[in-house]
Amino acid sequence: MNNLNPVTIVLVEPQHPGNVGMVCRAMKNMGLKELRLVNPCSIDHLDALKFALSARDLLEGARIFPFLRDALFDCPFSVATTRRHGKYRQEIFTPDEIAEKVGEAQRVGRVALVFGREDNGLTTDEVALCRWQATIPTAGDFGSLNLAQAVLIFAYELFRKTGETFPRHGRIPASAGELETLYDHMERALLHIGFLNPQNPDHIMRSLRRIFARSELDSREVAVLRGMMAQIDWAAGGFKGKKKS
């Protein structure tokens, strides 16, 4: 069995059919089998078929989603690829570093590698949906890579790791859906008690997402935190004490 079966490539709003076809070819070169597309260009375009070559089966089997959150619904681990650094884009790993993390993570759950638009990449909100961030170091004068080139570099680093042994974990990481439900609940509770600025709650929420992404929460820990948020909701209603079951 191919060790990379649990790894999914996600393209967010790819703009050129030929690039989608070349991504399929790069994926097949490195043994990757699942492609998900978020609001893509036409993928039955002649250029997509032409550049996919013998990887047309991946192109034809691609799953299409309206939003990135939907595409990550069953992926407890996800990697946002970005070449921009900034306040909300910190702790960015290189392809070989992320391959180590993915190689370990894929033993317990599906991993998504997320690539953004050819011209503008991923938005800050899209990056925040992912557990990790990664970039391909390049010469300072020109850092832009073709979409298929970027996919191939990450896929190659993953392929190199498939023969290595990684420790197994007893913990099962929380799914993306569980985490998003937690973050939605957390935002409502923290708005309720005045901790978040209602005019810009995302400013602090992005920091909280990074904190919990580093923690790699499992389902039980998510349930504990949701219980805490429920207690905050209840206590903020007036009574200052422990909520009874």
Secondary structure, 3 states (H helix, E strand, C coil): CCCCCCEEEEEECCCCHHHHHHHHHHHHHCCCCEEEEECCCCCCCHHHHHHHHHHHHHHHCCEEECCHHHHCCCCCEEEEECCCCECCECCEECHHHHHHHHHHHCCCCCEEEEECECCCECCHHHHHCCCEEECCCCCCCCCCCCHHHHHHHHHHHHHHHCCCCCCCCCCCECCHHHHHHHHHHHHHHHHHCCCCCCCCCHHHHHHHHHHHHHHCCEHHHHHHHHHHHHHHHHHCCCCCCCCCC
